[in-house]
Amino acid sequence: MSALLCLVAGAVSFYVMLYYGVFRGVSCSSAVTLRGKTAIVTGSNTGIGKATALDLAKRGARLILACRNKEKAEAAAFDIRRESGNNQVVFMHLDLASFKSVRRFAETFLKTEPRLDILVNNAGVMGPGHTEDGFGMAFGVNHLGHFLLTNLLLERLQQRGPSRVVTVAALLHRFGDVDFPLLASKKDLASGQSAWRDFQAYCDSKLCNVLFTRELANRLEGTSVTCYSLHPGVVRTELCRSMSLWQRLLIMPFAKLFFLDPEGGSQTTLHCALQEGIEPLSGRCFSDCALQQVGAKGRDDALAKKLWEVSERLTGFS
């Protein structure tokens, strides 16, 4: 029995050291307050987005929860107001899978909100299906929706600078590609119907997030707006809710043991949104609250510029 107890104790100790030393990550150390400032967080009714929104609310920001599901978003707003003591937390409907919805959100925001200091492009999906405009879901939501949203709000961001655009990407961008001929013919970056195809489409969309941030920084050089992309870590969120039951059952034990909780996963987002002194690093990517070197395709300025021009055409933005 004593040998078994020693074995169990050793296993628990090893797990604790592994979790806190490798998987847990670091915390945002910024003490910045946000009273009098306004922030938008997309996909903020759950997961990393909700944890990010809660922290910003605790710092005093006027917070816009930009979400698709009204019931869940209003429940999240209630939770955040209660926990933060900040009553300036409101829901505004945004469906990133619809250009019409994105434009409607931007129009409403610009009519009702006099300033915007932080835009967090957090929402993300992985799975099959198509957007209202016919694009693959991951590419349409993760990239095109946020591309259009950011551009529609860019003038307001510039009016009240310094301001920031933070886009949640992923380390998986390294496995991504941008196949322009396929995009032209299929309105997507990956083809076929399978779990692997959905995974590849997600990786492609995350590369687009990195390239979008790089080109946005190039276009904003010399202005008061800076932008950053980031890898949040491996986080237990609802991202894989569109996976099949057996896939979720397979990944669940590993997620419970080793993945970050949403609060842990929000730390690099908060670092990019709040940390003073990182302005010269606009356009770069972060992980664990520190600068991260992205893959070769993520550093390709010509690819970033072409993606921007194609995205302008696809979204009808000019």
Backbone bond lengths (Angstrom), bond angles and torsions (degrees), N, CA, C in turn:
res aa  C-N    CA-C-N  psi(-1)  N-CA   C-N-CA  omega(-1)  CA-C   N-CA-C  phi
1 M - - - 1.465 - - 1.526 111.20 -
2 S 1.352 114.48 -41.35 1.463 118.24 -179.02 1.520 110.82 -65.02
3 A 1.338 116.34 -35.89 1.469 119.74 178.29 1.526 110.00 -65.65
4 L 1.334 116.26 -40.44 1.461 120.50 178.71 1.518 111.39 -64.33
5 L 1.344 116.40 -41.83 1.460 120.47 178.37 1.524 111.05 -62.90
6 C 1.338 115.13 -40.99 1.475 119.28 178.39 1.527 110.56 -63.21
7 L 1.356 115.32 -39.41 1.459 119.67 179.32 1.526 111.03 -64.83
8 V 1.337 116.33 -44.33 1.458 121.06 178.89 1.522 110.87 -63.94
9 A 1.343 115.74 -44.76 1.471 120.03 179.31 1.520 111.06 -61.52
10 G 1.336 115.69 -39.64 1.462 119.47 178.85 1.514 111.88 -65.78
11 A 1.357 115.71 -40.90 1.457 119.96 179.17 1.518 111.25 -64.56
12 V 1.337 117.05 -42.44 1.459 121.46 178.91 1.523 110.33 -63.86
13 S 1.329 116.69 -43.93 1.472 120.70 179.51 1.522 111.08 -61.93
14 F 1.347 115.71 -41.13 1.466 119.88 178.96 1.521 110.94 -63.74
15 Y 1.343 116.35 -43.20 1.460 120.46 179.12 1.525 111.47 -62.26
16 V 1.343 116.81 -44.02 1.459 121.10 -179.79 1.521 110.55 -61.30
17 M 1.326 116.60 -45.31 1.471 119.90 179.26 1.523 111.15 -64.63
18 L 1.345 116.20 -41.26 1.456 120.03 179.51 1.520 111.15 -65.29
19 Y 1.327 116.89 -44.08 1.458 121.18 -177.74 1.522 111.57 -64.92
20 Y 1.319 116.51 -50.44 1.462 119.82 -176.39 1.528 112.33 -77.15
21 G 1.321 117.10 -25.41 1.461 119.42 -178.75 1.509 114.04 -89.06
22 V 1.349 116.94 -27.34 1.463 120.19 -173.94 1.522 112.21 -119.92
23 F 1.332 117.78 -49.84 1.456 121.50 -169.00 1.514 114.24 -89.58
24 R 1.310 118.54 -29.17 1.452 119.55 -171.64 1.521 113.00 -70.56
25 G 1.323 117.91 -35.95 1.456 119.34 -179.97 1.517 111.88 83.68
26 V 1.335 115.67 -168.71 1.452 121.39 -176.82 1.519 110.01 -114.51
27 S 1.339 115.40 172.40 1.461 120.45 -177.92 1.518 111.14 -111.83
28 C 1.323 115.63 148.59 1.463 121.24 173.87 1.520 108.60 -66.30
29 S 1.332 116.30 128.36 1.462 120.84 -175.82 1.521 113.26 -101.00
30 S 1.323 117.98 2.91 1.464 120.72 -176.35 1.524 111.63 -67.57
31 A 1.328 114.99 136.83 1.464 121.43 176.83 1.532 111.31 -105.10
32 V 1.323 117.43 15.40 1.464 122.74 -177.06 1.527 110.85 -62.22
33 T 1.331 115.98 137.30 1.467 121.41 173.22 1.526 108.80 -103.03
34 L 1.335 116.03 156.45 1.465 120.56 -172.45 1.523 113.39 -124.72
35 R 1.311 117.82 23.27 1.463 119.87 179.42 1.526 110.30 -61.23
36 G 1.332 115.75 132.03 1.454 120.40 -178.80 1.514 113.33 86.45
37 K 1.319 118.00 -0.69 1.461 121.40 -179.44 1.525 110.41 -112.14
38 T 1.337 115.10 158.73 1.458 121.27 -176.80 1.519 110.40 -122.16
39 A 1.331 115.51 137.86 1.463 121.39 179.59 1.521 110.02 -131.10
40 I 1.311 116.02 145.48 1.466 123.33 171.28 1.519 107.54 -114.32
41 V 1.327 116.55 134.06 1.465 120.95 172.60 1.524 107.62 -126.55
42 T 1.324 117.41 117.65 1.456 119.49 178.07 1.528 109.80 -80.63
43 G 1.328 116.16 149.50 1.453 120.58 179.89 1.513 112.62 60.24
44 S 1.338 116.82 42.50 1.466 121.19 -171.01 1.520 113.82 -101.53
45 N 1.328 117.49 16.73 1.464 118.90 178.20 1.529 112.07 -87.47
46 T 1.349 116.99 -7.64 1.461 120.16 -178.46 1.522 109.92 -158.64
47 G 1.333 116.33 169.01 1.451 122.22 170.34 1.515 115.67 59.38
48 I 1.342 114.70 -143.10 1.467 121.30 -177.77 1.523 110.91 -58.95
49 G 1.319 116.63 -39.83 1.461 120.43 -178.08 1.509 112.20 -61.95
50 K 1.327 117.06 -43.78 1.462 120.16 179.23 1.519 111.08 -66.45
51 A 1.335 117.00 -40.94 1.471 120.30 178.32 1.524 110.69 -64.17
52 T 1.332 116.97 -39.55 1.467 121.26 176.87 1.524 110.35 -63.28
53 A 1.320 115.80 -46.77 1.465 120.85 -178.83 1.524 111.29 -61.44
54 L 1.329 117.19 -40.89 1.466 120.91 179.92 1.516 110.76 -61.56
55 D 1.310 117.72 -43.75 1.460 120.79 179.69 1.525 111.10 -63.98
56 L 1.319 116.99 -43.55 1.467 120.23 179.39 1.521 111.10 -64.36
57 A 1.337 115.98 -37.10 1.468 120.19 178.42 1.525 110.24 -66.61
58 K 1.301 117.31 -40.37 1.472 120.80 178.28 1.522 111.41 -62.03
59 R 1.319 116.75 -26.35 1.463 121.15 179.18 1.529 111.67 -85.61
60 G 1.321 117.02 -0.66 1.460 120.89 173.19 1.504 116.48 99.22
61 A 1.333 118.22 6.75 1.465 119.99 -177.65 1.522 112.03 -71.24
62 R 1.308 116.18 150.19 1.462 120.76 163.84 1.524 105.15 -77.87
63 L 1.321 116.32 123.33 1.452 120.39 -167.53 1.522 111.98 -118.43
64 I 1.332 115.98 128.62 1.458 122.03 176.25 1.523 108.40 -106.56
65 L 1.332 115.85 116.01 1.459 120.41 174.57 1.521 107.34 -87.02
66 A 1.317 116.69 107.20 1.467 122.26 -176.72 1.526 108.12 -98.08
67 C 1.340 116.22 100.06 1.464 121.14 -170.63 1.525 111.19 -138.37
68 R 1.323 114.77 161.51 1.466 121.27 179.88 1.528 112.03 -85.99
69 N 1.324 116.53 -41.42 1.462 121.08 -174.69 1.528 110.50 -90.17
70 K 1.325 117.13 108.76 1.463 122.54 -174.76 1.531 111.65 -61.82
71 E 1.324 117.28 -46.28 1.462 120.93 -176.34 1.526 111.25 -62.52
72 K 1.323 116.69 -48.02 1.462 120.21 -179.55 1.531 111.69 -66.67
73 A 1.331 116.60 -37.96 1.467 120.16 -178.46 1.527 111.18 -68.77
74 E 1.312 117.88 -40.53 1.462 120.00 178.70 1.529 110.82 -67.40
75 A 1.338 117.13 -34.84 1.464 120.43 175.20 1.526 110.18 -65.66
76 A 1.344 116.64 -40.90 1.459 120.77 177.95 1.523 111.09 -64.70
77 A 1.326 116.54 -41.89 1.469 120.55 178.24 1.528 110.64 -60.33
78 F 1.324 116.27 -41.59 1.463 120.90 177.75 1.529 110.42 -61.27
79 D 1.338 116.37 -46.90 1.466 120.87 179.19 1.521 111.31 -59.61
80 I 1.323 116.20 -45.02 1.463 120.59 -176.66 1.525 111.01 -67.67
81 R 1.321 117.14 -42.08 1.468 119.71 177.38 1.526 110.58 -60.61
82 R 1.310 116.57 -43.05 1.464 121.02 -178.44 1.526 111.11 -66.33
83 E 1.315 117.50 -45.04 1.466 120.42 -174.72 1.523 112.39 -77.09
84 S 1.321 117.64 -31.46 1.465 121.05 -176.94 1.519 113.11 -92.01
85 G 1.347 116.70 -21.28 1.459 119.74 -173.78 1.515 112.40 74.09
86 N 1.316 117.34 13.85 1.464 123.64 -177.77 1.528 108.50 -107.88
87 N 1.307 117.10 116.03 1.465 121.07 -178.85 1.528 113.54 -84.99
88 Q 1.337 116.04 -5.51 1.471 120.22 -179.07 1.527 110.66 -88.82
89 V 1.325 115.46 52.51 1.466 121.65 178.76 1.521 107.19 -124.32
90 V 1.334 117.14 114.87 1.456 120.59 -173.90 1.525 110.88 -131.20
91 F 1.329 115.01 153.28 1.458 122.26 176.90 1.521 110.35 -98.39
92 M 1.336 115.18 135.63 1.466 121.00 170.89 1.528 107.51 -131.30
93 H 1.320 116.39 130.86 1.461 119.96 -174.77 1.525 112.01 -68.77
94 L 1.334 115.15 132.05 1.464 121.61 176.58 1.516 108.99 -148.05
95 D 1.313 117.13 120.09 1.458 122.93 173.47 1.525 107.48 -112.70
96 L 1.321 116.37 104.53 1.458 120.99 -176.23 1.523 112.94 -69.84
97 A 1.322 117.03 -9.24 1.463 121.12 176.48 1.525 111.52 -86.75
98 S 1.329 117.23 9.28 1.461 122.18 -179.77 1.517 109.75 -139.31
99 F 1.327 117.64 115.62 1.463 120.53 177.19 1.527 110.63 -60.29
100 K 1.334 116.24 -35.70 1.451 120.74 178.55 1.535 110.42 -60.66
101 S 1.332 116.69 -43.59 1.464 120.87 178.87 1.521 111.44 -65.91
102 V 1.336 116.60 -40.57 1.468 120.40 179.09 1.526 110.00 -61.28
103 R 1.317 116.59 -44.69 1.463 120.38 -179.98 1.525 111.28 -66.38
104 R 1.333 116.72 -38.09 1.458 120.55 178.37 1.537 110.79 -65.56
105 F 1.329 116.17 -41.92 1.463 120.22 177.13 1.526 110.77 -59.98
106 A 1.330 116.13 -49.12 1.460 119.96 -178.49 1.526 111.46 -61.42
107 E 1.315 116.46 -41.32 1.466 120.48 178.94 1.526 111.03 -62.21
108 T 1.321 116.68 -45.17 1.466 120.70 179.25 1.515 110.95 -64.27
109 F 1.335 116.23 -44.95 1.466 119.80 -179.68 1.523 111.42 -60.88
110 L 1.314 116.95 -46.81 1.462 120.48 -176.90 1.526 112.04 -65.92
111 K 1.328 117.48 -27.28 1.462 121.07 178.07 1.527 112.58 -78.69
112 T 1.333 116.45 -29.20 1.464 119.75 -170.89 1.524 114.91 -109.55
113 E 1.327 117.65 -18.41 1.463 120.74 -176.13 1.522 110.64 -118.37
114 P 1.336 117.86 122.30 1.460 120.28 -174.96 1.525 115.13 -78.79
115 R 1.341 117.32 -12.33 1.463 118.27 -177.16 1.526 110.52 -148.72
116 L 1.329 114.67 159.70 1.465 121.75 172.81 1.521 107.70 -146.53
117 D 1.321 115.24 121.76 1.461 120.78 -176.29 1.526 113.45 -108.62
118 I 1.320 116.46 -32.52 1.467 120.85 -178.30 1.524 108.84 -137.95
119 L 1.320 116.40 125.57 1.459 121.85 172.35 1.516 107.85 -116.16
120 V 1.338 116.60 118.10 1.461 121.44 179.07 1.523 108.77 -108.37
121 N 1.326 115.97 108.22 1.463 122.33 176.81 1.520 107.87 -84.35
122 N 1.314 115.80 85.37 1.458 121.65 -171.71 1.527 114.03 -101.20
123 A 1.324 118.03 -34.85 1.466 121.44 -171.58 1.532 111.13 -57.52
124 G 1.321 115.35 142.38 1.460 120.07 179.01 1.511 111.30 -157.02
125 V 1.331 116.01 148.88 1.460 121.12 178.83 1.523 109.57 -133.84
126 M 1.333 114.56 152.99 1.459 121.57 171.29 1.526 107.06 -135.76
127 G 1.310 116.80 122.13 1.452 118.11 179.96 1.516 111.95 155.07
128 P 1.318 116.60 179.41 1.464 121.69 -176.52 1.522 112.20 -78.81
129 G 1.316 114.91 178.46 1.460 120.24 175.34 1.514 112.99 105.07
130 H 1.330 114.62 177.35 1.459 121.49 -178.18 1.522 110.16 -134.26
131 T 1.302 115.39 155.33 1.456 121.02 177.41 1.518 109.84 -76.66
132 E 1.307 115.73 172.74 1.464 121.28 177.23 1.521 111.59 -58.06
133 D 1.331 116.58 -28.72 1.457 121.73 -177.03 1.522 112.64 -95.04
134 G 1.350 116.60 6.11 1.455 120.68 172.69 1.508 116.75 92.89
135 F 1.311 117.71 5.53 1.460 120.24 179.84 1.522 110.90 -89.29
136 G 1.343 116.05 155.52 1.451 119.83 173.37 1.520 109.26 -54.75
137 M 1.342 116.81 142.20 1.458 120.68 -170.07 1.528 113.12 -59.60
138 A 1.314 117.90 -47.62 1.472 120.48 -177.67 1.526 111.27 -63.14
139 F 1.330 116.77 -47.96 1.463 120.47 179.48 1.525 110.82 -64.81
140 G 1.328 116.41 -43.15 1.457 120.48 -177.00 1.508 113.63 -66.52
141 V 1.327 117.32 -43.16 1.461 121.19 -177.90 1.526 111.48 -82.66
142 N 1.332 115.73 -54.36 1.466 119.91 -172.20 1.524 113.00 -66.61
143 H 1.331 116.12 -35.47 1.468 118.52 -179.58 1.523 113.92 -107.96
144 L 1.348 117.14 -63.43 1.467 119.14 -170.73 1.525 112.58 -62.35
145 G 1.330 117.84 -42.54 1.459 120.30 179.49 1.511 111.82 -59.60
146 H 1.329 116.03 -46.09 1.470 120.00 -179.95 1.530 111.83 -71.69
147 F 1.330 116.86 -33.17 1.466 120.35 175.82 1.524 110.11 -59.38
148 L 1.319 116.21 -49.56 1.468 120.23 -179.13 1.522 111.00 -66.08
149 L 1.304 117.68 -44.71 1.465 121.40 -179.84 1.517 111.05 -57.49
150 T 1.320 116.61 -48.95 1.471 120.70 -177.94 1.519 111.38 -60.47
151 N 1.315 116.35 -44.80 1.464 119.52 -178.26 1.522 112.28 -66.55
152 L 1.329 116.77 -35.85 1.464 119.73 178.83 1.529 111.97 -68.93
153 L 1.324 117.15 -24.84 1.471 121.47 -177.69 1.524 113.10 -102.86
154 L 1.323 116.34 0.52 1.460 120.02 -170.97 1.528 112.87 -63.91
155 E 1.316 117.04 -38.69 1.469 119.49 -179.34 1.531 110.83 -63.93
156 R 1.323 116.86 -38.99 1.460 120.02 178.62 1.531 110.96 -67.08
157 L 1.320 116.80 -36.85 1.462 120.93 175.88 1.529 110.90 -63.11
158 Q 1.317 116.14 -39.17 1.462 120.40 -178.54 1.527 112.24 -72.44
159 Q 1.313 117.52 -28.16 1.460 120.97 -176.97 1.529 112.77 -67.72
160 R 1.333 117.34 -30.28 1.459 121.61 -173.31 1.522 112.99 -117.32
161 G 1.312 117.66 25.25 1.461 120.27 -176.90 1.511 113.04 -58.77
162 P 1.344 117.24 160.57 1.465 124.11 5.95 1.523 112.54 -74.19
163 S 1.316 115.96 140.28 1.462 122.00 179.69 1.530 108.74 -139.83
164 R 1.340 114.67 168.06 1.471 118.63 -174.05 1.521 112.02 -138.47
165 V 1.335 114.57 147.99 1.465 122.92 170.89 1.524 106.84 -117.48
166 V 1.323 116.34 121.94 1.459 121.96 -177.88 1.526 108.12 -119.42
167 T 1.320 116.36 123.90 1.460 121.11 -177.69 1.522 110.38 -118.56
168 V 1.322 115.58 123.61 1.464 120.67 -178.91 1.525 108.84 -80.25
169 A 1.312 116.37 110.38 1.462 122.82 176.88 1.533 107.81 -102.26
170 A 1.320 118.13 -139.93 1.456 121.93 177.56 1.520 108.85 -170.67
171 L 1.324 115.75 154.20 1.461 120.80 176.15 1.528 110.96 -59.85
172 L 1.331 116.01 -24.48 1.456 121.52 179.71 1.529 112.94 -65.05
173 H 1.336 117.24 -6.94 1.464 119.31 175.81 1.533 110.53 -57.97
174 R 1.349 116.00 -25.16 1.463 120.30 -179.05 1.528 112.41 -63.25
175 F 1.329 116.88 -22.85 1.463 121.15 179.21 1.536 111.71 -97.16
176 G 1.325 115.90 4.74 1.452 120.20 -176.32 1.516 113.69 -88.35
177 D 1.329 114.46 166.35 1.460 121.43 177.59 1.527 107.21 -149.21
178 V 1.327 116.78 162.04 1.463 122.25 175.02 1.516 107.44 -124.02
179 D 1.323 115.48 99.31 1.466 122.28 -178.23 1.531 107.95 -94.88
180 F 1.328 116.37 94.18 1.462 120.18 -175.55 1.531 113.33 -65.39
181 P 1.349 119.67 -40.97 1.475 118.69 176.60 1.535 112.30 -60.43
182 L 1.340 117.33 -41.18 1.464 120.27 178.08 1.519 110.47 -65.38
183 L 1.323 115.98 -39.41 1.461 120.53 178.38 1.523 110.95 -61.88
184 A 1.317 116.00 -39.88 1.471 120.56 -179.69 1.525 111.68 -66.83
185 S 1.328 116.51 -34.42 1.466 119.35 -175.74 1.523 113.59 -92.44
186 K 1.338 117.07 -33.23 1.464 121.23 -173.96 1.528 114.10 -114.59
187 K 1.335 117.52 -4.56 1.472 122.17 -176.47 1.536 111.05 58.10
188 D 1.337 114.82 34.45 1.462 120.66 178.70 1.523 108.65 -157.74
189 L 1.344 116.23 166.27 1.460 120.94 -179.28 1.520 112.83 -102.21
190 A 1.338 117.52 -6.64 1.463 122.01 178.23 1.524 108.09 -136.00
191 S 1.327 116.61 149.80 1.457 120.20 -177.09 1.524 110.79 -120.23
192 G 1.334 115.89 163.37 1.450 120.95 179.24 1.518 112.40 96.71
193 Q 1.327 115.22 -179.48 1.458 121.76 178.69 1.520 109.23 -137.37
194 S 1.325 116.02 100.62 1.458 121.55 179.56 1.513 108.54 -167.32
195 A 1.328 115.68 166.19 1.460 120.12 176.46 1.527 110.56 -62.57
196 W 1.339 116.54 -36.15 1.466 119.89 179.13 1.529 110.31 -66.29
197 R 1.327 116.08 -40.11 1.460 120.03 178.31 1.522 110.60 -61.36
198 D 1.336 117.85 -41.26 1.461 122.03 178.99 1.527 110.94 -63.68
199 F 1.337 115.22 -39.79 1.465 120.28 177.69 1.524 110.56 -64.10
200 Q 1.343 116.56 -45.14 1.460 120.45 179.72 1.526 111.01 -62.55
201 A 1.327 116.63 -41.42 1.465 120.48 179.12 1.516 110.80 -61.63
202 Y 1.336 116.41 -37.74 1.468 120.33 177.62 1.525 110.36 -64.70
203 C 1.332 116.81 -46.11 1.470 120.34 178.37 1.525 110.80 -59.10
204 D 1.329 116.02 -42.75 1.471 120.62 178.40 1.528 110.84 -59.84
205 S 1.330 116.71 -42.82 1.471 120.55 -178.23 1.524 111.06 -66.64
206 K 1.323 116.78 -33.71 1.467 120.13 179.31 1.530 111.09 -72.08
207 L 1.336 117.36 -33.50 1.465 119.77 172.09 1.517 109.55 -63.59
208 C 1.321 116.69 -40.16 1.471 120.34 176.84 1.528 110.88 -60.25
209 N 1.325 118.15 -39.20 1.468 121.58 177.20 1.524 111.16 -59.26
210 V 1.328 116.37 -43.81 1.470 121.20 -179.72 1.524 110.32 -66.28
211 L 1.330 116.81 -45.01 1.467 121.07 -179.24 1.523 111.48 -67.26
212 F 1.324 116.94 -39.04 1.467 121.55 176.92 1.524 110.63 -58.83
213 T 1.331 116.42 -45.69 1.463 120.55 -179.46 1.519 111.07 -64.44
214 R 1.316 116.84 -38.75 1.464 121.04 179.96 1.532 111.61 -64.12
215 E 1.344 115.85 -46.62 1.459 119.50 -179.64 1.524 111.41 -70.95
216 L 1.332 117.01 -36.00 1.466 120.22 177.08 1.523 110.13 -60.12
217 A 1.319 117.28 -42.86 1.461 120.94 178.33 1.530 111.21 -62.30
218 N 1.319 116.16 -40.42 1.467 119.45 178.18 1.528 111.15 -61.50
219 R 1.326 116.56 -40.73 1.467 121.29 -178.25 1.527 112.23 -75.24
220 L 1.328 116.90 -23.95 1.468 121.27 -178.46 1.523 113.14 -97.17
221 E 1.309 116.57 2.80 1.467 119.39 -178.06 1.530 110.68 -56.77
222 G 1.324 115.31 130.91 1.456 120.41 -179.09 1.509 113.98 91.20
223 T 1.340 117.46 -4.14 1.469 121.22 177.10 1.528 109.42 -100.23
224 S 1.318 115.69 -178.14 1.462 120.86 -179.11 1.537 112.57 -92.80
225 V 1.331 116.51 6.25 1.466 120.44 -179.64 1.522 109.39 -105.17
226 T 1.333 116.32 129.29 1.458 121.42 175.18 1.522 108.85 -119.09
227 C 1.320 116.42 160.95 1.462 119.73 -175.98 1.522 110.48 -145.13
228 Y 1.320 115.22 151.81 1.457 121.94 -174.74 1.524 109.30 -147.04
229 S 1.320 116.78 145.86 1.462 121.45 168.61 1.525 107.20 -111.66
230 L 1.332 116.21 167.42 1.464 118.07 -174.78 1.515 112.16 -159.51
231 H 1.322 114.08 156.08 1.456 122.66 169.02 1.522 106.94 -103.96
232 P 1.345 118.43 118.32 1.460 119.91 -174.09 1.521 114.49 -80.27
233 G 1.325 117.34 -8.31 1.453 121.52 -170.83 1.519 109.44 101.58
234 V 1.307 116.29 178.64 1.463 120.86 177.45 1.521 107.09 -92.05
235 V 1.322 116.30 112.66 1.468 121.54 -164.45 1.530 110.72 -121.90
236 R 1.324 115.94 144.44 1.465 121.47 173.46 1.525 108.36 -80.36
237 T 1.320 117.25 98.68 1.464 121.58 178.79 1.519 108.71 -133.29
238 E 1.340 116.26 -174.02 1.462 121.57 178.55 1.521 111.95 -92.11
239 L 1.351 116.79 15.87 1.461 120.57 -177.47 1.532 111.79 -55.23
240 C 1.341 116.41 -39.18 1.465 120.51 -174.67 1.526 112.62 -94.13
241 R 1.336 117.36 23.17 1.462 119.93 -177.51 1.525 112.37 -63.56
242 S 1.340 117.34 -20.11 1.460 119.93 179.28 1.526 112.56 -87.75
243 M 1.350 117.43 -1.74 1.458 120.27 176.49 1.525 109.88 -69.49
244 S 1.326 115.72 159.73 1.458 119.55 176.32 1.522 110.01 -68.67
245 L 1.332 115.61 163.06 1.464 120.78 -177.70 1.522 111.72 -59.54
246 W 1.330 116.84 -43.56 1.461 118.48 -177.43 1.525 111.76 -67.32
247 Q 1.322 117.27 -33.29 1.464 119.91 177.22 1.522 110.82 -66.80
248 R 1.336 116.46 -40.81 1.460 119.71 178.48 1.516 111.44 -67.47
249 L 1.328 117.09 -39.61 1.460 120.47 178.18 1.523 111.30 -64.37
250 L 1.331 116.31 -34.20 1.456 120.99 -179.96 1.525 111.66 -68.65
251 I 1.327 116.76 -39.35 1.458 120.58 -174.80 1.525 113.12 -87.45
252 M 1.325 117.37 -20.76 1.461 121.26 -173.25 1.529 114.13 -56.87
253 P 1.361 119.67 -47.36 1.475 118.38 -179.14 1.523 113.15 -59.51
254 F 1.344 116.55 -40.43 1.461 119.86 178.68 1.532 110.51 -67.13
255 A 1.317 116.27 -38.91 1.464 120.03 179.28 1.521 110.88 -61.95
256 K 1.313 116.71 -44.99 1.460 120.93 -178.81 1.520 111.41 -63.11
257 L 1.324 116.61 -37.61 1.465 120.36 -175.36 1.525 113.46 -82.13
258 F 1.338 116.56 -39.83 1.463 118.24 -166.40 1.531 115.49 -121.29
259 F 1.332 118.94 -19.73 1.454 119.17 -175.67 1.528 110.88 -79.35
260 L 1.325 115.89 152.61 1.454 121.58 175.01 1.519 111.19 -67.76
261 D 1.330 116.45 150.36 1.458 118.94 169.32 1.534 107.58 -79.86
262 P 1.336 118.40 166.75 1.471 119.90 -176.90 1.527 114.08 -56.18
263 E 1.328 117.77 -36.85 1.468 119.28 178.64 1.519 110.75 -62.08
264 G 1.335 116.46 -44.70 1.460 119.67 177.13 1.517 111.67 -63.57
265 G 1.325 116.06 -37.28 1.455 120.29 -179.40 1.511 114.23 -71.94
266 S 1.327 117.51 -15.79 1.470 120.87 -179.22 1.527 113.46 -87.34
267 Q 1.336 117.68 -8.52 1.467 120.01 -169.54 1.529 113.76 -65.23
268 T 1.325 117.62 -40.21 1.468 118.51 179.92 1.522 111.07 -73.18
269 T 1.331 117.22 -33.69 1.470 120.13 172.92 1.525 109.83 -57.77
270 L 1.327 116.00 -47.34 1.466 120.55 -179.61 1.522 111.19 -64.77
271 H 1.315 117.28 -38.76 1.468 120.85 177.22 1.525 110.31 -58.46
272 C 1.326 116.62 -46.35 1.462 120.66 -179.15 1.526 112.04 -67.84
273 A 1.317 116.79 -32.41 1.460 120.51 -178.87 1.521 112.75 -78.92
274 L 1.333 117.40 -26.35 1.465 120.48 -167.02 1.526 115.79 -121.78
275 Q 1.306 118.04 -31.08 1.463 120.86 -168.92 1.530 112.06 -62.39
276 E 1.291 116.20 125.69 1.464 120.82 177.45 1.527 110.47 -76.31
277 G 1.321 116.45 146.62 1.460 121.17 175.04 1.516 115.86 92.75
278 I 1.338 118.71 -2.80 1.472 119.46 -179.33 1.529 112.04 -95.68
279 E 1.319 117.37 4.64 1.465 121.19 -178.06 1.540 113.14 -53.79
280 P 1.352 119.80 -39.00 1.468 118.95 178.42 1.527 113.86 -65.02
281 L 1.329 117.19 -11.41 1.460 121.79 -179.01 1.530 111.70 -98.21
282 S 1.320 117.02 18.34 1.463 120.96 179.03 1.525 110.15 -55.92
283 G 1.335 114.92 135.81 1.451 120.58 -179.09 1.509 114.34 94.20
284 R 1.324 116.17 -9.30 1.463 120.34 -176.60 1.521 111.22 -93.66
285 C 1.326 115.15 173.01 1.460 121.92 -176.36 1.527 110.02 -113.84
286 F 1.334 116.30 144.74 1.462 121.79 -177.52 1.522 110.86 -123.60
287 S 1.327 114.96 155.74 1.459 122.51 172.99 1.518 107.23 -153.71
288 D 1.342 117.27 141.04 1.471 121.36 -176.77 1.524 111.27 52.21
289 C 1.339 116.15 40.03 1.465 122.79 177.46 1.527 112.29 59.26
290 A 1.308 117.23 29.64 1.459 121.82 178.81 1.524 108.53 -144.42
291 L 1.317 115.90 159.38 1.455 121.77 179.71 1.524 110.41 -61.78
292 Q 1.325 116.24 137.21 1.456 121.85 179.69 1.522 109.45 -122.63
293 Q 1.321 116.08 138.72 1.465 120.40 174.80 1.518 108.40 -80.66
294 V 1.306 117.20 125.88 1.462 120.39 -179.45 1.522 109.93 -90.02
295 G 1.336 116.14 168.75 1.454 120.71 178.41 1.514 112.11 -64.92
296 A 1.326 116.00 167.12 1.466 121.51 -174.87 1.528 111.77 -57.89
297 K 1.330 118.01 -42.20 1.466 120.55 -179.86 1.521 111.13 -65.37
298 G 1.310 117.59 -31.81 1.455 121.84 178.56 1.515 113.55 -71.94
299 R 1.343 116.66 -9.76 1.478 121.30 178.25 1.528 111.59 -107.42
300 D 1.316 117.02 7.59 1.464 121.47 -174.69 1.538 109.51 -87.21
301 D 1.327 116.52 102.74 1.466 120.85 -177.42 1.524 112.51 -64.96
302 A 1.323 116.92 -35.02 1.463 119.98 179.21 1.529 110.38 -66.71
303 L 1.323 116.58 -41.09 1.462 121.14 177.16 1.521 110.61 -65.18
304 A 1.330 116.61 -40.81 1.469 120.87 179.52 1.526 110.90 -63.17
305 K 1.326 116.09 -41.85 1.468 120.20 -179.96 1.525 111.00 -66.36
306 K 1.338 117.02 -42.02 1.462 120.13 179.88 1.521 110.66 -65.47
307 L 1.342 116.99 -42.22 1.467 120.25 178.07 1.524 110.20 -60.24
308 W 1.312 117.08 -40.50 1.469 120.93 178.88 1.532 110.44 -60.78
309 E 1.324 116.05 -48.32 1.461 120.12 -177.56 1.533 111.56 -64.40
310 V 1.326 116.51 -39.76 1.467 120.32 177.76 1.535 109.79 -67.19
311 S 1.339 116.69 -40.06 1.460 120.81 -179.85 1.523 111.18 -65.26
312 E 1.322 117.57 -36.30 1.470 120.65 175.42 1.525 110.15 -60.03
313 R 1.298 116.34 -43.47 1.459 120.12 -178.70 1.537 111.10 -68.50
314 L 1.310 116.32 -43.01 1.473 120.32 -177.40 1.521 112.78 -66.82
315 T 1.341 116.67 -34.45 1.464 120.43 -178.41 1.528 112.85 -90.70
316 G 1.328 116.51 -10.47 1.461 119.39 -177.62 1.513 112.69 75.42
317 F 1.346 116.69 20.63 1.469 119.84 179.98 1.520 108.97 -96.59
318 S 1.331 115.86 136.30 1.465 119.57 175.69 1.507 109.89 -150.51
